[in-house]
Amino acid sequence: MSDAECCDTNVLLYAHDITAPPEKQERAQDRLENLWMNRRRCLSTQVLQAFYVRVVQVRLRTMRRVLATLSNNPCNGPSSSWNRPTDLVCAMKQSERYRFSFWDALLVTAAQKAHASVLWTEDLNVGQRVGDVIIRNPFVSTE
């Protein structure tokens, strides 16, 4: 008999789900950390498969709810006055000028079209100003 220890899908789910009850999440994380540190871990492919399926199901349901909620906010997109060829050209120019990815340049262009004063992102240079829009990182303290 080996000293390996296996865990079921729910242990993995609780350890990685920020919406899990805090006490269960903490216990599951502690258990997994202990198993990994002591190299006593054992996972079955069934557990990994079930974990994947469950996470995808939960994420899809969650994403549908989040998108439904977010869609109630002002959006710049195909159904609004945004996404015209001139806006795409503007994004292309900004991409070249500021060396942004095209997707980041589209985001900056959308912020400008919305007359936003701040664009919150961790993907661009903190404090950089593009026209009237200033880049801020929500994960970095500005104090």
WOLIN-V266103 format. One line per field, one symbol per residue. ss: DSSP state (a for helix, b for strand, c for the rest). A space follows every 50 residues. Layout:
BEGIN
ss = ???
END
This chain:
BEGIN
ss = ccccbbccaaaaaaaacccccaaaaaaaaaaaaaaaacccbbccaaaaaa aaaaaaaaaaaaaaaaaaaaccccccccccccccaaaaaaaaaaaaaacc caaaaaaaaaaaaccccbbbccccccccbbccbbbbccccccc
END
